[in-house]
Every structure is written in structure tokens, then in C-alpha cells.
Amino acid sequence: MVYAVVRAGGRQEKVEVGTIVVLDRIKADENGNVSLAPVLLVDGETITSGAAALAGVTVTAEVVGDLRGPKIVIQKFKNKTGYKKRQGHRQELTRIKITSITK
């Protein structure tokens, strides 16, 4: 079993080949592929975590599609001053599928 922990969008995600992951919006190259930075690689019994050893590891993925997250509502209120503020936000997301983990 081969899996990797990659850094993407300010978080770390555990991925295997074929895993579909939703990340913050990232740009793909002209072929629709993305390269992710590995933090840890587990290949059966061997665990690779050193920066020098991980320099040769590549995790590639293809972009399945772009989407937007659920709407969240931010409300601010201060009592007795008449201050009310309401604001909405939807995060821009990208759905990717891991295609290969190579050493």
C-alpha cells in the first residue's frame, strides 16, 4: 500500500492513487494536471520523511472540476449602538483526482 501526505491549500491531506480530494482553488497547467508537494511517503514498511529524500518524490493529480463551497453568513452586532453588519462568503474550491505517486 502506497500513500503520501501532501501539502495543499494550507492543510495536509493523505492521498493514494485514485483518491478524489477537494482543495482550495489551484491553477492547473495546460493539460489540466497539478503537482503537489509531499510531506511524507509510506511505501509498505518504508516511511520517507526527510526533505532530501522527498525531493525525488512527485505526486501528480488531474483537475476534475472547479466548484464553490457552501455559503456561510457572517453577522456582526454591537448592542445599543445601532451597529449591524451582515456578510456572506463562498470559498472557491477545486476537485482533483490523484493519478500517480512516483519516487
N, C-alpha and C positions, 0 to 999 in steps of 0.2 A: 504494500500500500504506500503510495507516494502522495504526499500532500505538502503544501507550503503555507506559511503565514506571510501575507503581503501587506505592505503599507499602501493605503489608498484612501484619499479623502479625509485625512486626519485620523483615521481609525486603522485597526489591523483586522484583517479577515482571513479565516482559514479556508483555503481553496484546494480542490482537487480538479483533475481534468474532467470537464463536463459540468462543473458547478456553475450555476447562474447566480450572479451577485448583483445587488443594486447599490450603486455608489453615488457620491456627489458627481455632478456633471463634469465629464472629462472629454477632451478632444481626441478623436481618433485620427490616424494617418489616412492617406488617400485610399487605402484598401479596406478601411474600417477596422483596423487592428490597434490594440493598445498593449504597451509593455508595462508591467507592474514591478515595483521594487520588492524583492523578497527580504524578509527579516529572519526567517527560519525555514529549513527544509528537512523533512523527515522522509527517508527512503528505507523502509523496512526497519532495521535495527539501528541504522546510522542516522545521527542527528547533526546537521550542519548549521552552525550559528555564527561563525566568525565572519567579519566583514571581508577579509581577504578570500576566504573560501566561497562566499556568496557572490563575489564579483563575476564568476563564470556562470552563475545560475540565471536563467531567463524564464520569466513567467509571461506568456502571451495570451491575449484574450481578444475575442471579436465583439464588436458592439452589436447588441441585438436591437436596441432602440432607446430613444430618449423619452423621458416621461417627467411628470411633475408629481410631487408628493401631496399628501393631504393638506387641506387648508387649516392653518392654525390661526386663532384670533388672539391678539394681544390687546388687553384692556388695561388702561391706567386710570386711576381715580384718586383724587385727594378730597377729603371731607371738608366741608364748609368754605371752600374756595371757589367752587364752580368749575374746577378743572376736570375734564373728562377727555380721554383720547382712546380711539379705537382704531386698530391697525390689523391688517391681515397679511399672511405670508404663505407662499407655496414654494418649497425647495425644488430646484432643478436637479433631476436625477438621471442617471444612465444605467441601463441594464446591460451587463456584459456576460459572456459565456467563456469560461477558461478553455483554451484549445490545447495548450501544451505547457509542460514544465520540463525544461531541459537543463542538464548540467554542463 
